[in-house]
Amino acid sequence: MNSKVIFTIFALFVLYLPSTQGMSIIMQTDELRCMCINYVSNFIPLNKMKDIDIFPKGPHCSNVEVIATLKNGKKICLLAEASWVKKMINIILNNI
């Protein structure tokens, strides 16, 4: 192989490597915090929800986080301590 080709490949590899490592660091730091800032406690009918994600307490966040995706695409953080949210979580967990 030509030495210029080898040098070019090596230079591209060296330039590419830090960018991929930086991306993984950004993703890791992004995951190590709570996703919700504000919580909604008022009742939202299930027929308005498209999806519900439940994230347990962990090193990333000291709260249980319940995120509802509405049919219009909007994501809402539900207050996990609200009685209707607790009932909904129990129904979901019992149906698994």
DSSP file (Angstrom, degrees, kcal/mol; ACC not computed):
  #  RESIDUE AA STRUCTURE BP1 BP2  ACC     N-H-->O    O-->H-N    N-H-->O    O-->H-N    TCO  KAPPA ALPHA  PHI   PSI    X-CA   Y-CA   Z-CA
    1    1 A M              0   0    0      0, 0.0     2,-0.2     0, 0.0     0, 0.0   0.000 360.0 360.0 360.0 150.8    0.0    0.0    0.0
    2    2 A N     >  -     0   0    0      1,-0.1     4,-2.0     4,-0.0     3,-0.2  -0.476 360.0-131.0 -71.0 140.9    1.1    3.5   -0.6
    3    3 A S  H  > S+     0   0    0      1,-0.2     4,-2.5     2,-0.2     5,-0.2   0.815 107.0  57.6 -66.7 -29.9    2.3    5.3    2.5
    4    4 A K  H  > S+     0   0    0      2,-0.2     4,-2.4     1,-0.2    -1,-0.2   0.894 106.9  48.6 -65.9 -38.9    0.1    8.4    1.7
    5    5 A V  H  > S+     0   0    0     -3,-0.2     4,-2.5     2,-0.2    -2,-0.2   0.925 112.4  47.8 -66.2 -44.6   -3.0    6.1    1.8
    6    6 A I  H  X S+     0   0    0     -4,-2.0     4,-2.5     1,-0.2    -2,-0.2   0.927 112.6  49.2 -61.9 -45.1   -2.0    4.5    5.1
    7    7 A F  H  X S+     0   0    0     -4,-2.5     4,-2.7     1,-0.2    -1,-0.2   0.908 111.0  50.1 -61.5 -42.4   -1.3    7.9    6.6
    8    8 A T  H  X S+     0   0    0     -4,-2.4     4,-2.4     2,-0.2    -2,-0.2   0.916 111.6  47.5 -63.3 -44.3   -4.7    9.2    5.5
    9    9 A I  H  X S+     0   0    0     -4,-2.5     4,-2.2     2,-0.2    -1,-0.2   0.921 113.4  48.4 -62.4 -44.0   -6.5    6.2    6.9
   10   10 A F  H  X S+     0   0    0     -4,-2.5     4,-2.5    -5,-0.2    -2,-0.2   0.915 111.1  50.3 -62.8 -43.3   -4.6    6.6   10.2
   11   11 A A  H  X S+     0   0    0     -4,-2.7     4,-2.2     1,-0.2    -2,-0.2   0.908 110.8  49.0 -63.0 -42.4   -5.3   10.3   10.4
   12   12 A L  H  X S+     0   0    0     -4,-2.4     4,-2.2     2,-0.2    -1,-0.2   0.900 111.1  50.4 -63.3 -40.2   -9.1    9.8    9.8
   13   13 A F  H  X S+     0   0    0     -4,-2.2     4,-2.4     2,-0.2    -2,-0.2   0.925 110.3  49.3 -62.6 -45.2   -9.1    7.1   12.5
   14   14 A V  H  < S+     0   0    0     -4,-2.5    -1,-0.2     1,-0.2    -2,-0.2   0.878 114.3  45.6 -63.7 -37.8   -7.4    9.4   15.0
   15   15 A L  H  X S+     0   0    0     -4,-2.2     4,-0.7    -5,-0.2    -1,-0.2   0.838 114.4  48.5 -72.7 -32.8   -9.8   12.2   14.2
   16   16 A Y  H  X S+     0   0    0     -4,-2.2     4,-1.7    -5,-0.2     3,-0.2   0.872 100.0  66.1 -74.7 -38.4  -12.8    9.9   14.4
   17   17 A L  H  X S+     0   0    0     -4,-2.4     4,-2.0     1,-0.2     3,-0.2   0.897 100.1  46.9 -57.1 -50.3  -11.9    8.2   17.7
   18   18 A P  H  > S+     0   0    0      0, 0.0     4,-2.5     0, 0.0    -1,-0.2   0.865 108.8  56.3 -62.8 -33.1  -12.3   11.3   20.0
   19   19 A S  H  X S+     0   0    0     -4,-0.7     4,-1.6    -3,-0.2    -2,-0.2   0.894 109.0  45.5 -67.5 -36.8  -15.6   12.2   18.5
   20   20 A T  H  X S+     0   0    0     -4,-1.7     4,-1.7    -3,-0.2    -1,-0.2   0.874 113.2  49.9 -73.0 -35.9  -17.1    8.7   19.3
   21   21 A Q  H  X S+     0   0    0     -4,-2.0     4,-2.0    -5,-0.2    -2,-0.2   0.901 109.0  52.5 -67.7 -38.9  -15.7    8.8   22.8
   22   22 A G  H  X S+     0   0    0     -4,-2.5     4,-2.3     1,-0.2    -1,-0.2   0.879 106.7  53.7 -62.3 -37.7  -17.2   12.3   23.3
   23   23 A M  H  X S+     0   0    0     -4,-1.6     4,-2.5     1,-0.2    -1,-0.2   0.911 108.0  49.0 -64.3 -41.7  -20.6   11.1   22.2
   24   24 A S  H  X S+     0   0    0     -4,-1.7     4,-2.3     1,-0.2    -1,-0.2   0.875 110.3  51.3 -68.0 -34.5  -20.6    8.2   24.7
   25   25 A I  H  X S+     0   0    0     -4,-2.0     4,-2.6     2,-0.2     5,-0.2   0.920 110.5  48.9 -66.2 -42.1  -19.6   10.6   27.5
   26   26 A I  H  X S+     0   0    0     -4,-2.3     4,-2.2     1,-0.2    -2,-0.2   0.924 112.1  48.5 -62.3 -44.0  -22.4   12.9   26.6
   27   27 A M  H  X S+     0   0    0     -4,-2.5     4,-1.5     2,-0.2    -1,-0.2   0.895 112.1  49.2 -64.6 -39.2  -24.9   10.1   26.5
   28   28 A Q  H  X S+     0   0    0     -4,-2.3     4,-0.7     1,-0.2    -2,-0.2   0.926 113.3  44.9 -67.8 -43.5  -23.7    8.8   29.9
   29   29 A T  H  < S+     0   0    0     -4,-2.6     3,-0.5     1,-0.2    -1,-0.2   0.846 110.5  55.9 -69.9 -29.7  -23.9   12.1   31.6
   30   30 A D  H  < S+     0   0    0     -4,-2.2     3,-0.4    -5,-0.2    -1,-0.2   0.841 107.8  48.9 -67.5 -32.3  -27.3   12.7   30.0
   31   31 A E  H  < S+     0   0    0     -4,-1.5     2,-0.3     1,-0.2    -1,-0.2   0.612  93.4  78.0 -82.9 -12.1  -28.6    9.5   31.5
   32   32 A L  S  < S+     0   0    0     -4,-0.7     2,-0.3    -3,-0.5    -1,-0.2  -0.139  88.7  60.9 -95.0  40.8  -27.3   10.2   35.1
   33   33 A R  S    S-     0   0    0     -3,-0.4    28,-0.2    -2,-0.3    27,-0.1  -0.974  94.0 -80.7-152.7 165.0  -30.1   12.7   36.0
   34   34 A C        -     0   0    0     -2,-0.3    27,-0.1     1,-0.1    -2,-0.1  -0.380  28.0-149.8 -65.8 146.8  -33.8   12.8   36.5
   35   35 A M  S    S+     0   0    0     -4,-0.1     2,-0.4    -2,-0.1    -1,-0.1   0.707  75.6  70.9 -89.1 -22.6  -35.8   13.2   33.3
   36   36 A C        +     0   0    0      1,-0.2     3,-0.1    40,-0.0    -2,-0.1  -0.794  41.5 166.9-103.5 137.4  -38.7   15.1   34.9
   37   37 A I  S    S+     0   0    0     -2,-0.4     2,-0.4     1,-0.4    -1,-0.2   0.737  75.8  32.6-106.0 -47.9  -38.6   18.6   36.2
   38   38 A N  S    S-     0   0    0      2,-0.0     2,-0.4    41,-0.0    -1,-0.4  -0.873  72.5-152.9-113.1 146.3  -42.3   19.2   36.6
   39   39 A Y        -     0   0    0     -2,-0.4     2,-0.5    -3,-0.1    39,-0.2  -0.923   5.6-144.7-121.7 144.1  -45.0   16.6   37.6
   40   40 A V  B     +a   78   0A   0     37,-2.8    39,-2.6    -2,-0.4    42,-0.1  -0.912  17.5 174.8-106.9 130.6  -48.7   16.5   36.8
   41   41 A S        +     0   0    0     -2,-0.5    43,-0.2    37,-0.2    44,-0.1   0.600  47.6 101.6-108.9 -15.6  -51.0   15.1   39.5
   42   42 A N  S    S-     0   0    0      1,-0.1    37,-0.1    42,-0.0    -2,-0.0  -0.393  85.2 -89.3 -74.0 151.9  -54.4   15.7   37.9
   43   43 A F        -     0   0    0     -2,-0.1    -1,-0.1     1,-0.0    -2,-0.1  -0.289  37.3-167.4 -65.0 135.8  -56.1   12.8   36.2
   44   44 A I        -     0   0    0     -3,-0.1     5,-0.1    -2,-0.0    -1,-0.0  -0.994  28.7-116.3-121.2 122.2  -55.5   12.1   32.5
   45   45 A P    >   -     0   0    0      0, 0.0     3,-1.8     0, 0.0     4,-0.4  -0.272  16.3-129.8 -59.9 140.5  -57.8    9.7   30.8
   46   46 A L  G >  S+     0   0    0      1,-0.3     3,-1.4     2,-0.2     0, 0.0   0.797 105.4  66.1 -62.0 -28.4  -56.1    6.5   29.5
   47   47 A N  G 3  S+     0   0    0      1,-0.3    -1,-0.3    23,-0.0    24,-0.0   0.636  97.7  55.2 -71.6 -10.5  -57.8    7.0   26.1
   48   48 A K  G <  S+     0   0    0     -3,-1.8    23,-2.3    22,-0.1     2,-0.4   0.537  94.7  88.1 -91.7  -9.2  -55.7   10.1   25.7
   49   49 A M  E <   -B   70   0A   0     -3,-1.4    21,-0.3    -4,-0.4     3,-0.1  -0.726  47.9-178.3 -96.4 139.2  -52.4    8.3   26.3
   50   50 A K  E    S-     0   0A   0     19,-3.5     2,-0.3     1,-0.4    20,-0.2   0.786  72.9  -1.2 -96.0 -38.8  -50.4    6.5   23.6
   51   51 A D  E     -B   69   0A   0     18,-1.8    18,-3.1     2,-0.0     2,-0.4  -0.988  55.6-152.4-153.4 153.5  -47.7    5.1   25.8
   52   52 A I  E     -B   68   0A   0     -2,-0.3     2,-0.4    16,-0.2    16,-0.2  -0.994   9.7-166.6-133.7 126.6  -46.5    5.0   29.5
   53   53 A D  E     -B   67   0A   0     14,-2.9    14,-2.8    -2,-0.4     2,-0.5  -0.945   3.4-161.9-114.0 133.9  -42.9    4.6   30.6
   54   54 A I  E     -B   66   0A   0     -2,-0.4    12,-0.2    12,-0.2    -2,-0.0  -0.968   4.7-172.2-117.8 123.5  -42.1    3.8   34.2
   55   55 A F  E     -B   65   0A   0     10,-3.3    10,-2.8    -2,-0.5     3,-0.1  -0.964  17.4-140.6-116.8 117.2  -38.5    4.4   35.4
   56   56 A P        -     0   0    0      0, 0.0     7,-0.1     0, 0.0     5,-0.1  -0.191  34.5 -80.4 -71.2 166.1  -37.7    3.1   38.9
   57   57 A K        +     0   0    0      5,-0.2     5,-0.2     3,-0.1     7,-0.1  -0.279  68.5 139.6 -57.7 151.3  -35.5    4.9   41.5
   58   58 A G  B >   -D   61   0B   0      3,-2.8     3,-0.7     5,-0.1     5,-0.1  -0.955  67.8 -63.0-173.1-170.3  -31.8    4.5   40.8
   59   59 A P  T 3  S+     0   0    0      0, 0.0     3,-0.1     0, 0.0    -2,-0.1   0.738 127.9  56.3 -66.2 -20.3  -28.4    6.2   40.8
   60   60 A H  T 3  S+     0   0    0      1,-0.3     2,-0.3   -27,-0.1    -3,-0.1   0.777 124.0   4.3 -80.1 -27.5  -29.7    8.5   38.0
   61   61 A C  B <   -D   58   0B   0     -3,-0.7    -3,-2.8   -28,-0.2    -1,-0.3  -0.972  53.7-143.8-160.6 139.8  -32.7    9.8   40.0
   62   62 A S  S    S+     0   0    0     -2,-0.3     2,-0.3    -5,-0.2    -5,-0.2   0.451  82.5  75.2 -86.7   0.4  -34.1    9.4   43.5
   63   63 A N  S    S-     0   0    0     -7,-0.1     2,-0.5    -5,-0.1    -5,-0.1  -0.823  84.4-117.0-111.3 149.5  -37.7    9.5   42.2
   64   64 A V        -     0   0    0     -2,-0.3     2,-0.5    -7,-0.1    16,-0.4  -0.741  38.4-151.3 -74.6 129.8  -39.8    6.9   40.4
   65   65 A E  E     -B   55   0A   0    -10,-2.8   -10,-3.3    -2,-0.5     2,-0.5  -0.928  16.6-172.6-114.0 128.2  -40.6    8.6   37.1
   66   66 A V  E     -BC  54  78A   0     12,-0.8    12,-3.4    -2,-0.5     2,-0.6  -0.968   7.9-172.1-118.5 114.5  -43.7    7.9   35.2
   67   67 A I  E     -BC  53  77A   0    -14,-2.8   -14,-2.9    -2,-0.5     2,-0.5  -0.934   4.6-161.9-114.7 120.0  -43.8    9.5   31.7
   68   68 A A  E     -BC  52  76A   0      8,-3.1     8,-2.9    -2,-0.6     2,-0.6  -0.851   6.7-152.4-101.1 131.1  -46.9    9.4   29.6
   69   69 A T  E     -BC  51  75A   0    -18,-3.1   -19,-3.5    -2,-0.5   -18,-1.8  -0.917  19.3-144.9-100.2 119.8  -46.8   10.0   25.9
   70   70 A L  E >   -B   49   0A   0      4,-3.2     3,-2.2    -2,-0.6   -21,-0.2  -0.335  25.8-105.7 -79.9 164.9  -50.1   11.5   24.8
   71   71 A K  T 3  S+     0   0    0    -23,-2.3   -22,-0.1     1,-0.3    -1,-0.1   0.739 121.5  59.4 -63.8 -22.7  -51.7   10.7   21.4
   72   72 A N  T 3  S-     0   0    0    -24,-0.3    -1,-0.3     2,-0.1     3,-0.1   0.433 122.3-106.8 -85.0   1.9  -50.7   14.2   20.2
   73   73 A G  S <  S+     0   0    0     -3,-2.2     2,-0.2     1,-0.3    -2,-0.1   0.270  75.0 136.7  95.3 -10.8  -47.0   13.3   20.9
   74   74 A K        -     0   0    0     -5,-0.1    -4,-3.2     1,-0.0     2,-0.4  -0.476  46.2-140.9 -72.3 138.9  -46.6   15.4   24.0
   75   75 A K  E     - C   0  69A   0     -6,-0.2     2,-0.4    -2,-0.2    -6,-0.2  -0.872  19.1-173.2-103.8 134.4  -44.7   13.8   26.9
   76   76 A I  E     - C   0  68A   0     -8,-2.9    -8,-3.1    -2,-0.4     2,-0.6  -0.988  20.8-135.4-129.9 133.4  -46.0   14.5   30.4
   77   77 A C  E     - C   0  67A   0     -2,-0.4   -37,-2.8   -39,-0.3     2,-0.3  -0.788  24.5-151.1 -88.1 123.1  -44.3   13.5   33.7
   78   78 A L  E     -aC  40  66A   0    -12,-3.4   -12,-0.8    -2,-0.6     2,-0.7  -0.720  22.0-110.0 -95.8 144.1  -46.9   12.1   36.1
   79   79 A L    >   -     0   0    0    -39,-2.6     3,-1.6    -2,-0.3     6,-0.2  -0.628  24.6-153.7 -73.1 113.3  -46.6   12.3   39.9
   80   80 A A  T 3  S+     0   0    0     -2,-0.7    -1,-0.2   -16,-0.4     9,-0.1   0.735  90.8  58.7 -64.3 -23.4  -45.9    8.7   40.9
   81   81 A E  T 3  S+     0   0    0    -17,-0.1    -1,-0.3     4,-0.1     2,-0.1   0.587  78.0 110.6 -83.6 -10.2  -47.4    9.4   44.4
   82   82 A A  S <> S-     0   0    0     -3,-1.6     4,-2.4     1,-0.1     3,-0.3  -0.412  75.5-127.1 -65.0 140.2  -50.8   10.4   43.0
   83   83 A S  H  > S+     0   0    0      1,-0.2     4,-2.2     2,-0.2     5,-0.2   0.878 107.4  49.8 -61.4 -40.0  -53.4    7.8   43.8
   84   84 A W  H  > S+     0   0    0    -43,-0.2     4,-1.9     1,-0.2    -1,-0.2   0.843 110.9  50.2 -69.2 -31.6  -54.7    7.4   40.2
   85   85 A V  H  > S+     0   0    0     -3,-0.3     4,-2.6    -6,-0.2    -2,-0.2   0.901 109.0  51.8 -71.2 -40.6  -51.1    6.9   39.0
   86   86 A K  H  X S+     0   0    0     -4,-2.4     4,-2.4     2,-0.2    -2,-0.2   0.924 110.8  48.0 -59.8 -44.4  -50.4    4.3   41.7
   87   87 A K  H  X S+     0   0    0     -4,-2.2     4,-2.3     1,-0.2    -1,-0.2   0.910 111.7  50.2 -62.4 -42.0  -53.5    2.4   40.6
   88   88 A M  H  X S+     0   0    0     -4,-1.9     4,-2.4     2,-0.2    -2,-0.2   0.902 110.1  49.9 -63.6 -41.9  -52.5    2.6   36.9
   89   89 A I  H  X S+     0   0    0     -4,-2.6     4,-2.9     2,-0.2     5,-0.2   0.918 110.3  50.6 -63.2 -43.3  -48.9    1.4   37.7
   90   90 A N  H  X S+     0   0    0     -4,-2.4     4,-2.2     2,-0.2    -2,-0.2   0.907 110.4  49.5 -61.2 -41.6  -50.4   -1.6   39.7
   91   91 A I  H  X S+     0   0    0     -4,-2.3     4,-1.2     2,-0.2    -2,-0.2   0.932 113.1  47.0 -62.2 -45.3  -52.7   -2.5   36.8
   92   92 A I  H  < S+     0   0    0     -4,-2.4     3,-0.4     1,-0.2     4,-0.4   0.932 113.9  46.8 -62.6 -46.1  -49.8   -2.3   34.3
   93   93 A L  H >< S+     0   0    0     -4,-2.9     3,-0.7     1,-0.2    -1,-0.2   0.843 110.9  52.1 -68.0 -33.2  -47.5   -4.4   36.5
   94   94 A N  H 3< S+     0   0    0     -4,-2.2    -1,-0.2     1,-0.2    -2,-0.2   0.736 106.5  54.5 -74.4 -21.9  -50.2   -7.0   37.2
   95   95 A N  T 3<        0   0    0     -4,-1.2    -1,-0.2    -3,-0.4    -2,-0.2   0.460 360.0 360.0 -90.0  -1.1  -50.8   -7.4   33.4
   96   96 A I    <         0   0    0     -3,-0.7    -1,-0.2    -4,-0.4    -2,-0.1   0.481 360.0 360.0 -80.5 360.0  -47.1   -8.2   32.6
